[in-house]
Amino acid sequence: MRLLLAGGGTGGHVYPALALADALRRRDPASRVLFVGSAAGMEAKLVVEAGLPFTGLAVRPPRSGAPGRVLLSLATGAASLAQAAVVVARFRPDAIVVTGGIAAAPPALAGALLGVPVVVVEGNAIPGRINRVLARCARAVAVASGAAAARAPGRGVVTGLPVRQDVYTASREEGARLFGLEESRRTVLVLGGSQGAARLNAAVEEAVARLAGRRDLQVLHQVGRGWAGPSGERATREVGGVRYVRVPYFDRIGPAYACADLVVSRCGATALAEITACGLPAILVPYRYAAEDHQAHNATPLREAGAAVVVADRELSGERLAGEIAALLDDPSRRAEMAARARALGRPDAADRVLDLIAGLVRRPAAWPVRDRASGGTRGV
């Protein structure tokens, strides 16, 4: 199978696509995968590091509503549609899978115009604006829940969201070694997303100070790529009895989850898919300014299932967070119950489900007619 993946702008749009590519290569080593995204996006680095071929488009997100930025984004988008049409025609994919972000639009539109099956992968309870538009030209929309499927009537298929393989394979020992942690201490993992979360970061700093009397605790905190630490690398310090490790970004997330006893996180779709795949209890803090409050909707199934405690962003403080962390650390039976309920929500086979969906849509004999040199006619490729 030839599979073209498209999307980017955030880790939540890149990592599900990488997980899907990894699953396809395990299933069919002869398959070919091409990732198309913005040349200026984080995907340009992440995809190459993952060992996949990458084609960068000129498209850039507007970043703000300023007229000049919007016009520039529209101009680069139009140029990228022409670029994408050439890429699709040359690569001749059996299907195109898009995961979100403005970089997903040109390849999806080009593919639809050229008759290539398009599949949208959407992990949020409320689909993003780009994916809602692209769903109109898609053959199917792979979603994480029945509620999300209802928002794509006739096209929504519940598959779950693909997550990275090292989420399942990393060990606690590896995580402790990689991040300088002690295996005997209980570990709280804090995730604010690939861009970081200033309000959450501040609350965690205060919470660590309030928990300083605990010598059984260590906190592993992803603060975001914008963190202005010394040389932008991992920093470890002792806050009273608490070991506090700050990391700008996890290039490998599996070891971090493997050594976690409790997760504090924003509510992006990828983070929640990984938390449930690992079966970890969580304290969730939805970002209040997320489009259409989709992070709160993402968190609702975990709260209703008893897999997570949800703290509203406006109620977040270091004191509140420290109290929630202490209450869960001191109640192992409650943590165990939450972990079991989280695991029940996980979909470890999500990547295979998406690949099965794609396989059902692909009709190779009808795609990409090329001239048969022996007969002078045409045949499907």
ABEGO torsion letter per residue (X at the ends): XBBBBBEEGBAAAAAAAAAAAAAAAAABAABBBBBBBBAABAAAAAAAAAGBBBBBBABBBAGBABAAAAAAAAAAAAAAAAAAAAAAAAAGBABBBBAEEAAAAAAAAAAAAAGBBBBBBBABABBBAAAAAAAAABABBBBABAAAAAABBGABBBAEBBBBAAAAABBAAAAAAAAGBBAABBBBBBBAEAAEBAAAAAAAAAAAAAAAABAABBBBBBAEAABBBBGGBBBBBBBEABBBBBBABBABAAAAAAABABBBBBABAAAAAAAAAAGBBBBBBBBAABBGGAAAAAAAAAAAAGABBBBBAAABBAAAAAAAAAAAAABAAAAAAAAAAAAAABBAAAAAAAAAAAAAABBAAABGBBBBAAAGBBBBX
